[in-house]
Amino acid sequence: MSLVGFTAVATVTLLLCVMTGPDRDDLDEFYTGYGSLSPMRNGLAIAGDYISAASVLGTGGVIALFGHDGVVLALSTALSLMLLMFLLAEPLRNAGRFTMGDALARRMPGRAVRVTACAVTLAALLPLMLVQLAGTGQLLAFVLGFSGAALETGCIIGLGVLMIGYAAIGGMKGTALIQILKIVMLLGSGLVVAALILHRFDWDPGALFDAAADRSGAGQAFLNSGLQFAGGPHPDADMISSQLTVVLGGACLPHVTMRMYTASSARQVRRSMSWAVSGVALFVLVVTVIGFGATALVGRSVIAGIDPQGNTAYLLGSQAAFGARVTTAETFLFTTVTTAVFLTLLASVGGMILACANSLAHDVFATRVQEMSPRREMTLARVSALAVGVPAIALATLVQHRSLQPLVTLSFCLGASAIAPALVYGLFWRRYTRAGLLCTLIGGSLAVLLLMPGTNLVSGSPVSAFPEADFNWFPFTTTGLVSIPLGFACGWLGTMLSGRRKAQEQRRHYEAVEGWILAGAVRRGD
């Protein structure tokens, strides 16, 4: 039934993309869907982009293995989206048009800004794409019961081609419809499974938590802070670094911020974000119950034995919720759960490929030509989707049997250390200069790329990407505690070194566009 469900979803979603795909010469429809989605649908699409497969499988696994620390991680994801809602959503919508490069170039026009923004977009999203693609093969192997590297590689290639098709054919509106379908299926099936788990414990969350602690092997430590980072030299600082990275990085990733440009007005973006935050908050409740239910019903040792990262905990918890005797209705429900996770993988990568392709076509290629025709730019965007997707598929086949946690962490660290400081400074600091912006993007990215190989996610641990090696020298699991302040410091230093004259010029230019950015006084296309 799972195979039938996967095939049906792939067919229906591809058909949706073909039916809603833009005309060959309509850039606004391809990049933003004309802003025609209602606030509810746009909000569900934002939540769908935000809740990736890494969120579903990874967060569920952390909750199942580490209890309290996993719940804090899940809450941090919701807090991150609230930060986007209250601080950045409206200014981003007002300043940008199609891409993050548009939002930054509103203040500091120039090809260098756009090209650097595109490079950081690719660097931040490519690791996440690899995680989703590699996870596709593992998910199908687990659900369908087959084994063999060749079959898993074939799944990655086939589904990767499908995801390229989503981005190239459907554009913004097509991928939005897939995200809406995904979030409805994911939350709907998850709510039913969470209800079944609570029913097994007489609707007493306390009994569920106690049973999970008993079968975790850690006792009450499972319900207290610090279990996840207990083996590190500085567990408290490590947890702060991890949460800070998620809060600042999660909502600033380009495939999430691009949804801000699809709202037709400031009021629409506020209402859309309200729906998105509500959807993510509901997801946090669902994944918490299913994660604790997996530990309580299956056992922490069994979950870790199947996957040391716990990525199968969400599915194991859903399976265990039905008990020993499974009815036809329960089999159908489990098929819905697996199909929803499968669709999450498809939709997440489709949205990321679209964000990268938009940035390549609009920020890099289109700016080289003085007047590029809409049809040619549309063709470039579709070719760019292919240019991004093919290397991602090839790299995913190479990393599929290694720990993928460093790649997830790398994306969030880049979002928090390079993109978040650039957006905050660019949208709100009057003296911010072009040199400061380039220093923020490049300096923050280099800090992450230099520090990440020294973490215990890469080496020095049995569950690291290279367990056979040990070049672990950085004391924290994530780089955020060091790289985030460095990103902000690079922007400040670059601005200060630009000189008083440049700072005054940027202040005057910012004052000229301040009404556009902060209040939407002038329409973006004007």
PETA-V201894 format. One line per field, one symbol per residue. ss: DSSP state (~ for helix, > for strand, _ for the rest). psi: psi as a letter, one per 40 degrees, with the letter a starting at -180 (. if undefined). A space follows every 50 residues. Layout:
BEGIN
ss->???
psi->???
END
This chain:
BEGIN
ss->_~~~~~~~~~~~~~~~~~~~______~~~~~~~~~___~~~~~~~~~~~~ __~~~~~~~~~~~~~~_~~~~~~~~~~~~~~~~~~~~~~~~~~~~____~ ~~~~~_____~~~~~~~~~~~~~~~~~~~~~~~~~~~~~~~~~~____~~ ~~~~~~~~~~~~~~~~~~~~~~~~~~~~~~~~~~~~~~~~~~~~~~~~~~ ____~~~~~~~~~~____~~~~~___________~~~~~~~~~~~~~~~~ ~~_~~~~~~~~~___~~~~~~~~~~~~~~~~~~~~~~~~~~~~~~~~__~ ~~~~~~______~~~~~~~~_______~~~~~~~~~~~~~~~~~~~~~~~ ~~~~~~~~~~~~~~~~~~_____~~~~~~~~~~~~~~~~~~~~~~~~~~_ ____~~~~~~~~~~~~~~~~~~~~~~~~_____~~~~~~~~~~~~~~~~~ ~~______>______>_____________~~~~~~~~~~~~~~~~~~__~ ~~~~~~~~~~~~~~~~~~~_______
psi->dddddddddddddddddddeiiiefgdddddefefeiidddddddddddd gidddddddddddddebddddddddddddddddddddddddddddiddid ddddeddgiidddddddddddddddddddddddddddddddddeeiihdd ddddddddddddddddddddaddddddddddddddddddddddddddddd fffhddddddddddedeeaeddeiieddedeidgdddddddddddddddd eeidedddedeeheidddddddddddddddddddddddddddddddddhd ddddddhdeeeedddddddddeadhhiddddddddddddddddddddddd ddddddddddddddddedhdghiddddddddddddddddddddddddded eihedddddddddddddddddddddddehdehiddddddddddddddddd ddeeieddieideidgdeigfheheidiedddddddddddddddddeeid ddddddddddddedddddefdhide.
END
